[in-house]
Amino acid sequence: DHHKSGHCVNSNNNGAAQEMRVCSARHCAIWGVRKMGRKETVELTNMCMVEDGKGNVLVQNRLDPNWSGIVYPGGHVEAGESITASVIREIREETGLTIENPTLCGVKQFWLDNGVRYIVFLFRADKFTGELHGSEEGDAFWLPREELFEHQTVKSFEGLVHVFETPECSEVYYKDGETYFA
C-alpha cells in the first residue's frame, strides 16, 4: 500500500471524521490528484486577525457580492513583495491601521475552477498604530470576539477562525466539497 497515515482529520459534509491519507504516487485514485511536475500557477493572498487586547477583533464587512459578509481583513501579495510586508500593507490600505510584528499562524488553500491553487497566509497581530477607517473593500470595525458568529460571515470563515485560534492546527484545505484540517 503506497499510502501512509497522516495526522489530519477530514471532516466531510456530514460532519463525520475521517483519517486523511497522504499519497506519494503520481496519480491517486483515492484523492484524484495528478502531480504534473513541480510547477503550478498559484495566487498568493493574506489575512490577519488583529486583536485589541480588550476582547475585540478587527473585522471587515466585505461588499463583494461573490464573497460578502464579516471577515478578517487581508488581500493579495504583489509581485516581488514579501508575504509579511504584504499583510502589513493590506491591513493599512483596508483599515488605516499599521500592524507590527504579525505572526504567521496558518494557511488556507483551495483550487479555483481554472486550476489555479489559491493560498491564503494567515497572520495574527496585537500591536498596531493608526486611525481606523474602511475602504472600497468594505467597512472596518472592532467586534467583540464572542459576537463574531452572530453576524453574517463570509463562506468558510468558521474553518479559518479555527486555524487562527487553534495552535495545534495550521492549515485548512478545501477539495471536492470537503474540508480538511492539519
N, C-alpha and C positions, 0 to 999 in steps of 0.2 A: 504494500500500500504506500503510495507516494505522498500521502497526507500526514501532517503532524498536527497534534492538538495545539491550539492556540490558547491564550489566556483571556480571550474575549468572549463575551456573551452576546448572542444575536437575539434581539427582541423583535419577533415578527409582528405582523399586523394584528394578530390575535392576542398579543401580549405574552405568548409562550416563550420561555427562554430556551435557546438552543446553543450548543457549543459552536463557536466559529472555527472553521478549519483554515489552515494556511497551506497553500499548494505551490510547489515549485515547478510544476510541469508547464510546458509552453501553452498547452490548452487543457482546461479542466472542465469536465462535463458537469461537475457539481456547481462550480461558480460561474461557468460560461465565460471565462476570462481568456483572452488571447494575448500573449505577450508578443508584440510585433517588433521588438527591438527595445533599445534603451531610451529612445527619444519619443516624446509625445508633446502635443500642444497643451499648455497649461495657462489658466487665468489665475493670477495671484491677487488676493484681497486680504483685508484685515478687519478685525472688530475688537472693540475694547470695552470691558466692564469697568467703569470708573465709579469708585465709591467715595463718599464724602466724609466717612468716619462717624456719621450720625445715623447710620442705618438706611441711607438713601443711595440709590444707583442712578447714574445718568442714562436717560433713555432718549430715543428719538422716535417721533411718531411719523413714520415714513409715508410719503404721499404717492409713491409709485403704485399704480393700480395692480401691477404684477407681483408686488411684494409689499403690501401695505400693512401698517399696524405698528405696535410698540416693539422696539429692538434696541440693542446697544449700538452706538454709532461706529462707523468704520467706512472703508472704501477700498479703492484699487491701489495696488502697488504700481508706481510709474517705472518705466524702463530706466535701468541704471540706479534705482533708488534702493536703499537697504530696507528690509522688512520693518525694522524698528522705526526708522525715520519715516516710513510711510504711515504708520499708525499715529505717530505724533502729529504729522501734517494733517491727516484726515480728521482727527479729533479737533484740531484747531480750526480747520476750514468749516466743519459742520456744526461746531458748538461754541467756538470762541475760546475754549479752554486749551491751554498748553499743558499736556501731561508730562510728568517727569518719571524717568526710570520705569517704563512699562515692562511688565514681566510676561513673557510668553508662557501660557498655561495650557495650550492645546491647539488642535487643528480640526477643522471640518472639511470634508471633501465629498464630492459627488461628480458625476459626469453630465454635461449638458447634452441636449439632443444631437448636437453636431459632433459629438465625440470628444470635445474639449474637457479636460479634467479641470475642475474649479476647486481651488484650495483657499480656505479662509484661515489665516493665522489668528488665533485667539489670545488676547492680552488682558491683563488686569493692571489697574493703576489706582493709587490712592493719594497721589500728590499732584497738584495742578495749580495753575495761576490763570488769571484772565477773567473776562466778563462773559457770562453765559448768554448765548443767543442761538437762534435756529438758522437754517439755511434753505436753499431751494429743495433740499432733500426732505425737509420736514422740521417741525418744531422740536427743540431740545429742552428737556426739563428734568428736574430731580423727582424721583418717585420712591416712596418707601419700599424697600425690597419685598416686604411681606405683602404688598399690594400689587406686585408685578403682574400676576396672572388674573387679577380682577379686571384687567384691561384687555382689549383685543390685541394680541401679539401677532407678529409675522408667522407664517407657516414654519414649522420645525424649530421654533425658538426654545421650546421646552428642552429638547435634546442639547441645544447649545448651552443653556443655563446649567444643565447637569455637568457638562465638561468644565465650564467656568468655575463651578462651586465644588467639584469633587476632585481632590488632589490625586486620587488613585486612577482617575480617568483622564486621558489626554487626547482622545480622538473620538469624533463621531463621523460615521461614514454611511452614506446612503447609496444603495444599489438595488435596482429592480423592486422598488417599493418597500424595501426592508431597511431597518435602522440598526447599525452595529456600533458598539462602544468598545474602546480598547483603553 
